[in-house]
Amino acid sequence: MFQTNENNLNLNAQGLALLRQMTGVSQAKFHDDQWEAISELVEKQSQLLVVQRTGWGKSAVYFIATKLRRQQGHGPSIIISPLLSLIRNQIESAAKLGLNVVSYNSSMDTREKETTENQILSHRVDAVIISPEQLGDTKFGQEILPQIVGNIGLFVVDEAHCISDWGHDFRPDYGRIVRAIQFMPRNMPILATTATANNRVVTDIQNQLGDRLKVFRGSLMRGSLHLQTIHQHSKSQRLAWLAENIPNIQGSGIIYCKTTKDANIVADFLRSKNINAYAYHSDIEGEQKPILEQALQQNTIKALVATSALGMGFDKPDLAFVVHYQAPGNIVEYYQQVGRAGRGIENALGILMIGEDDARIQQYFIKNAFPKEGQINTFLSLVESQNGIKLAELEKHINCSKGRLEHIIKFLTSEFPSPIMKHGPQYYRTTSDYCLPHDKIERLNSLKTDEWQRLLDYFNGSLNRCLMQVLGQELDDNDIQPCGKCEHCNPATKLPEAVSQESVNQASDFLRNRYIELKPRKQFSASNDGVRSAFPIYRFPRKDDNLLCDTGWALSTWRDGAWGNMVAQGKFNGNFSDDLIAPMVQMLNHLPYDQRPTWVTYVPSLRHPTLVKDFAHKLASAMNVPCRDAVSIVELRPEQKTMENSYHQSKNLDGAFHLDTNKLYQDPVWLLDDASDSGWTFTVIGALLRRTGVQKVVPIALTSTKNNQ
């Protein structure tokens, strides 16, 4: 017994030394349950679910446990992590302990993967961080993992709430984890961690991971946070509030947006007000993301305006504020994001705003969370009939965007048993019967709708309670005391909610003068074999600079809170307001031209023959130039907005338009459409005009419907 206690004391001392080495704090001590969790993993090879607040130090548990297990001669840890930004932070943290940690993910090129594979198979790594997708039909899952599975020293599931379909951020790929564990040694220690799991999620995780799973659960309350709601609903009002208040908040922080488009708008507006803010979302180039993260870490910028792409695992102890310009989907997601602030400082702000379009955005995400049954059936029939097919070939046969096809594939490959399998670059139908889980989908959609309503209750104050207590209750926290800091507990500390009319007007002017560049397509589409043109009737070559449009411009983005709202209303009414004429004239007069257009033509429609035509003639009259009805439609085709990928978008337009050469001028022309998305309509008509001798074609649109503008 004496020897066991001595060993325990020695191990504890080693662990404490490692904690201080990792944190750089010479007097650092373990938080409640931190050492107990490490000891369970290292000494008892237990299976644990650790539910602790953000900033508690969950990564310290698995990295210190990894270090101790490696010193005992055990194999490397496998760490499942959902986001690349989280992976970068984890590798940096592990390096402080002298751990050689590698990542293996889909963003790596072939050479990087080969180097990492060699390191893993030659036993030169202490831990491997992977996304859950790598446990599927990938080289890692099929070739690398089977060679090391018997020697795994610790298996870690970070953000474990993603396992449960009751969780706020359920991810189908996490289902692979449970199946993978079934083929691993039963005595392998397992650590699952999360900061966002209520009782229902905890129970579900226990049921999935097995009866050996112990739960370490601490208080989720955050004493440093000042929580407040701001009731400014229009985009211009919320932008004005940010412009007036962000400069007065000490330190740097995150402003969360729900969409890429809005993240760009907010960041651009704040910079126009001399506030150093930058957008961060999935469309940001990969090498730029760590630069932006580092700038926020070092307080060289005031804020990152981010989608959920900056979320789980981002660790900045002195983050001073988290503001939600748009609402998350539920209270638990809000807790997860607002919990980025105030981890290492005594006071931080958590501000929630809900915009006029947020309910519509939330319904869109709920509606599109799962593939549609028709898409699933079409996909499976095609894969079966082709006896193996590549993703690029699927786009030719199915009218789905690449992203939607990838969503279908991810969903189906995470089902068990999966109705498809991947071998090399091709997908095959398995012998498993498959039926879409309608009951499960209906249950989850209903759950998300209820969760949204509870967030609205929190925002509107109908619960009339301490805001931190509301968050804790949603997470089934057993220790929910009044925080003493939120707007209900201490109203005197609230930030002002009102904004000046001047600031609102400035925000409105920004939204109304934010012209959107319409970049010309550099080449014409080809079929998926790369040989036959998608324009056999028009006989366009794959690339011909003499047929390309110039750079074009749109007055607005769809439902942008300014002109984009008026365009949307005009589409609904079947008639665009004359109030859009003056701003279009202003835009056209301010654009740079090598050769200024001298006339207008437009994209016609058989479904709405007067909608764009009438506006084009009014616009031309206001510009004091002629408008010519030079373009006509040969036959009624499906609406272009229903075409979801480039192949179908281009194919749908082949032979669709005819030019009346008697109505053409050779001078440069403005080519007007009401909305621009893929750009194919402008590309095709522009090429036809250029081929007849028109010197330049400048596309112009009332609005852009691309999501990332």
Secondary structure, DSSP 8 states (H G I E B T S, - for coil): -HHHHHHHHHHHHHHHHHHHHHH--TT----TTHHHHHHHHHHS--EEEEE--TTS-HHHHHHHHHHHHHHTT---EEEE-S-HHHHHHHHHHHHTTT--EEEE-TTS-HHHHHHHHHHHHTT--SEEEE-GGGGSSSHIIIIIHHHHGGG-SEEEESSGGGG-TTSTT--GGGHHHHHHHTTS-TT--EEEEES---HHHHHHHHHHH-TTEEEEE-----TTEEEEEE---SHHHHHHHHHHHGGGSSS-EEEE-SSHHHHHHHHHHHHHTT--EEEESTTS-TTHHHHHHHHHHTTSSSEEEE-TTS-TT---TT--EEEESS--SSHHHHHHHHTTSSSSSS-EEEEEE--TTHHHHHHHHHHTSS--HHHHHHHHHHHHHHTSEEHHHHHHHS---HHHHHHHHHHHHHSSS-SEEEETTEEEE-S------HHHHHHHHHHHHHHHHHHHHHHHTTT-S-HHHHHHHHTT-S-----S-STTT-GGG-------HHHHHHHHHHHHT--EEE---SS--B-TTSSSBS-TTTT--S--GGG----EEES-BTT-SSHHHHHHHHHHHTS--GGGHHHHHHHHHHS--SS---EEEE---SSSTTHHHHHHHHHHHHHTS-B---EEESS----GGG--SHHHHHHHHTTTEEE-GGG--SS-EEEEEEEESSSHHHHHHHHHHHHTT-S-EEEEEEEE--TT-
